[in-house]
Amino acid sequence: MKSTFALLTASCLAASALLTAADTHQSERLKKFNDAKFGMFIHWGPYSLASVEASWPIMEPGTWAISEPDYRALRQRFNPTQFDAKAFVKLAKAAGQKYMVFTTKHHDGFCMFDTQYTDYKITKSPYGKDIVAQLVEAAQAEKMPLGFYYSPPDMNHPAFRDTSKLSATNWAGEPARPEWPLYLDYMELQLRELLTRYGDPFVIWFDGLGTQQKYGGTRFHELIHGLRPMTLINDRIGLTGDFVTPEQRLPNGIPRKGATVDTVDPNDKGVLAEAPKPEDFQTWETCMTINDTWAYNKNDKKFKSSTELVRALIDAASKGGNFLLNVGPTPEGTIQPEFVERLTAIGDWLKVNGESIYGTTYGPVQALKFGRMTAKGKTLYLHVFDMPAGTLELTGLKAKVASIKALSGGAALKFTQAGDKLTIPVTGIKATPHATVLAITTL
């Protein structure tokens, strides 16, 4: 018989091995995520037929001029016959996006995959085919990482809320009802489907609204990482997860550990104006729309310009973050031309300047008035939004500079460095639309 000491030693070694494996998986997950920098978010469902936002018209009615019964009836007409999963993935690649995240189920409860646990799904619509399965196949063919948005709230499920009432009365869910554990079991069953029947998801992107602790996030973290150790998890199920997710905004500083989705804002102590130590950095991703709506809305013409979007991507990368840019496909299953135009323009800029974004982290000099800085090894990338006349002056740089060149081409640039001040003559530099990038090699 083994001694108690031997048994305890074996137990400790086993526990240590598990912790080491978990740390390794987390490190590998975060590296792949941080290197990617730019992704495509896709919000799509029957709601596209009415040019209304996803789910919110039944949660906060009045703004969108559609009743809950009419909203629910949209799935009876949802037939996106022009949907081409390959075209979606190819557009993401043309835009320079390195991963995609698709809404498998939004708060309304409608599923865009062939789940076994509800009839409120795409395969029970006139279209009749599994959208998620098609995207998985297309993404795998192009080696495009694909993640799944999955909403813990579900206005359609009778264990989430009393569905005899309108969603507007109880859309936050009713965890005090005895049926609540049945809803959490439903979540687990659907997540198991997504994790085992649809490839190896890059991320599970929860969107838990308020009081997210009611979903018992630890249970689902253990489920996801037990089945798919390399799958990332965001912060919207009551736990920090692998990364935090400010929405429709960019923080004024670099998020540090301890920041959350609600506190990554300009006034929070969870952001730093200066570059933090790597161990203090909080991995993050902002999600943003091209116009003002997540879902397709033919009436929303407030499109951000290509320049605004490129600079938002640069701003996110300069603070170590990722930029998840949303498209809302049309009811027919296509992506509207205004979105295609802007995505293509971003891709064109990245063909020239991608090395200044992919695989980078936050630059050592922050809060620049004329642009932003990213870093990769001994190379610093200075993104100049507004090129000054004559010379460009950069202060606060402690590293010794060896050489400077413009990514748009041309000879090496002359420069002078005195202390922490770098002066670069910029006359004759070939400017690039949206932002001109100077690669600064340091010693």
N, C-alpha and C positions, 0 to 999 in steps of 0.2 A: 504493500500500500504506500502511495506517495505521501510524503510528509505534508503537513499543513503549509509549511514554508514553501515547498516546491509547488503546491497547487496555487498558492497566492502569487508566486513568482510567474507561473505560466499564465495566470489570469491577467496579471499586470502587463506582461509582454504582449498578450493578445489584444488587450485594450489599447496599448501603445501603438501597435501595428495598425489598428483600425483608425486611430486618430491621425497617424502619419498618412495613411491612404486618403482620408478625408481632406487633409490639408493639401496633399498633392493634387487631388481632383479640383479643389477650389482654386488653387494657383493656376492650373491649366485652363479652367473655365474662364477665369478673369483675364488671363493673357489673351486668349482668343477674342474675347469680347472687347477688351480695351484696344486691341490692334485694329479691329474692324472699323470703328469710329462712325460709320454711316450706314443706316438701315432704312428699309421701307416698311411703314405701318400701313395696314389695309383694314379699313372699317367698311364692312359690307353686309347687307342683309335685305329683307323685303322692304325695309324702311326707305330704301333708295327710290322706290316707286313713287313715293309721296314728296320727295325732296324735303324730308324732315330729318332731324338729328336722330342718331341711334338711341332708342329707349326713352330718352327724356320726355318726349311728348306724352307718354302714358304715366310718367312719374311726376311731372310738373306741367300739367295740361294748361292750355290757354295761349301759350306763345306760338304754338305750331298749328293751331286751327285744325286739329284732327282728334276725333274721339278714340277712346280705347278700343271699342268694337271695330271701328274702321281700321285702326292700326293693326289689330290682330288679323283682320281679314286680308291684309296685303299679301300674305303668303299664298293665298289662293290664286293670285295673279303673277307670282314671282317666277319668271321663266327666262333667265339670262342666256338665251341661246347663242349669243355671240362671245361668250366667255371662252378664252383661250389661255390656259394656265401657262403655257410656254411663252406666250407674249408678255405676260406679267413678269415672269422671271427675266426674260431678255431685256425688258425695260429697266428693271432694277439694275441689271448688270451694265446697261448703257449709261445709267445715271451714276455709276461708280459705287453703288450700294453693295455692301458686303454681307448683309443678312436681311431677312424679311420676317415680319411678325403679322400673323393673320388672325382676325377675330373669329374664332371657332364658335363662340357663344357670347352675346352681349347681355346686358341686364334684362332685356325683355324675355330671355330664355330660348329664343330661336336658335337652333343649332345648324351650323353650316357643314356638319359632318353627319355621317350615317350612324348616329348613336342608337343603341338598342333600348334606351331607357325613356324615350319620349317620342311622340309622333309630331311634335312641334319642331320640324326639321326640314332641311332642304330636300331630302329624298321623298318627302310627302308633299312637295310642292309640284306644280306642273313641270318644272325642270327635271326633277326626279333623279338627279345624279349627285354624287358626293363631291362637293367643291374642294374640301380639304384634301381628299385622296388625290385629286388631279394636281393640286398644287405641290403636294409631297412628291409625286412622280416627276413633275417638271423640275422642281428644285434639286432633286437628287441627280437628275440627268445633267444639270449644269453645275453641280457641286456647290449650290447656294444654300447656306444654312437657313433653316426655316423654323421659326418659333411660333408658339400658339398663345394668343390672347385668350384667356378663359375668365369669364366674369363669375365670381362667387355669388353676387346677387342674381336672383332669377325670379322675375315677376310672374312667370308662368307656372311655377311649381307650388302645389298646395301645402307642402311642408315648409316652404320658405316664408309664406304669408297666407293669410286667409283669402283665397282667390274668389270668394263670393263677393268681395268688396273690390272697388276700383283700386288700381295700383297706387293712385295718388294718395290714398289714405294710409297705406302701410308699406310703401316701397322700400323702406330701410330693412325690412325683414322683421320677424317676430320670434326671436330666440327663446322667449319665455314659454312659448307653446310646447306642449309635449311632443309635437311632430318634428321639432327642430332636429333632433339626432337623425331622423330619417332623411332630412335634406342633406346633412353632411355626408351620409352614406351615399346619396345620389351623386354628390360632387366627387366622391372617391371613385365611384364606378365610372363616371365619365372621364375623369383624369386617367384612370387605368386604360381606358380605351385609347385616348390620345397618346399615351406613353408607350403602348404595346402594339397598336395597329397602324400607326402612322409614322414609322421611321423613328429617328432619334432626334427629338426636338431640341433646337438650339436654346430655347428659353420657354418657360411658362410664365406668361405675362398676366398676372392677376390685376384686377381693377376693383378693389373692395369697397369703394365709397367710404363712409364713416364707420366708426367703432368696429374696425376690422378684426379685433380680437375675438369676436363672436364666432369666427370660422375655425378656430383652433388651428392656427397656422402651423404649429409644430408637427401635427399629424400629417399635413400635406407636404411639408418639407421632407419629412422622413420617407413618405411614399415616393416622391419624385426622385430623390437622390438614391433611394433604394433600387428603383427600377432603372433610372438613367443618371448615373453619377456625374456625367458631364453636362447635364442640363442646368442652365441658369434659372434662378428664380428672382423676381423683382420684389419690391418692398410693400406690395399692396394686399397683404393678407395678415397684417398684424405683426410681422417680423421684418427686420431690416433686409434680410435676404442677401443676394450677391451685389445688388446695386439699388440706388435710390432713384426716384423718377419725378423730378420737377416737370410740370406740364405747362405747355404754351409759354414758357419763359426760360431765360438763361440766368443763372446766378451771377451776381456782381463779383464774386470771388470764387476761390477753389473750395469745394465742399470737403470738410474733414470728417473723420469718423465720429459718429454720434448724430450727424445730420439725418433728417428724414424727409419724406416727400412734402410734408407740410412746413418744413423749416429751411429748405434750400431756397432761400429768398434773399433779396438784397440787404435786409435788416437783421438777418439771423447770425447768431454767434457760431453757427455751424459752417460758415464760409470764411475763408481766409483771403485777404487781398494779396498776400505774398505767397511765394511757392512753399508748400509744406514739405516736411520730410516724407519720403514714400510710405513709411509705416503709418503716417497720420492721414493719408489721403483716403477719401471715401469714393469708391467707384460709383459713377452716376451716368444717367442717360436722360436727356430731355426729349419729350415727344411734342411734335408741333404740326399744325395743319398748314396747307398751302394757301387756303383761303380762311374763312372763319368757322367752317363746319367740318366735323369729322366724317360724317356720311356725305353721300352725293347730294348736292343741293343746286339745282339748275338756276336758282335765283341768287345765289351767293357769288358775286363777281369781285369780291374784295381779295384779289389774288396778290400775294407777296411777289415782288419782282425776283428775277433770277439773282440779282446782286444781293438783295436782302437775304435770300436763302443760302447763297454761298458764304456770306459773311456770318450767318448764324452757325453754319457748320464749322467755320474757322474759330468762332468764338467758343463753341463747345469744346473743340479739340484743344484750344489754348488753355483751357481749365481742366484738361484731362478727361473730358466727358465724351459721350456719344450723342449723335444727332439722329433721332428716329423720325423721319418725315412721312406724314400720312397722305394717302390717296383714298378717295371714296369712289369706287367704281359705279358706273351707271346701272340702271335697271337691266340693260341689255347685256351687261358683262364686259364693258369696255372702260378704258380710262380716258377721261375727257382731254381734248387736245391742249387746253391751257396747262394741265398738269404735265402732259408729255413734253411740251415745249420747255418748261422750267426744269424738269428732271434731266432732259437732254443737255441743257445749257450747263447744269452743274457737272454732268459727266464730262463735257468738253473741257471744263476748267480743270477737273481732276486728272484728265489725261496728261496735262502739262505739269500740274502741281501736286499730284497725288502723294508723292513721297513726303510732302510737308504735313500730311494729314494721317495717313495710314501708319500704324505702328508707332505713333508719337505719343508724347505725354505733355503735360503743361510746361510752358517755358519758364525760365528763371526770372524773367522780367515781366511783370503784370501791369495792368492798368495803363497801357499805352494809349496815347491820344490819337495817334495816326494809324493804329492797327493792332495786331495781336502777334504773339510768339508761341511756337510749339518747339519741342525738342525731341531728338532721337540720338542717343549716344553722345558723341561730341559735336553733333551738328545742331545748330539752332536755326529755325525757320522764321524769318521776319515777314509777316504778312502785312503789306502796306496797302491800306484802303485809300488813303488820300496822299498821293505822292507830292512832297513839297518841291518847291523850285530850288534848284541849285544843290543843296546838301540835305542829307537826312541825319539827324542827331539822335543817338540812343544813349540814355544814361542809366546807370544801375547795373551794368554788365560787368561782373567780376572776372569772368574767364578771359584768358588771353586769346585773341583772334589770330588765326593763321591765314585764312583766305575768305573771300566773299564772292559769290556769283549769283546771277539772276536765273531762276529756273526756266524763264522764258527764252534763255539763250544769250549768246554774246560772250565777250571776253571776261576774264576775272576783273572784279571791280577794285579800284583803289580805295584805300581807307586810312584813317589815322586813329590811334587809340591812345588816350591819355587818362590814366587811372581807370575809373569806371565809365568814362565817356568815349563813345565810338562815333566817328564822323565819316559819312559815306557820301561822296559826290554822286548824284543820281542823274545828272544830265546825260541823255542818250540811252538810258535804260529802256529796253523794250517792254512797255507796259502790257499787262494782261488784263482783260476785262474782269471786273468784280474785285480783284485783289492781285497785286504783283508780289511775288515771293522771292526773297533773298535768302539764300542758303549760306549761313555763317559757320565755317569750320573752326573749331576751337582746339587749343593745344591740351 
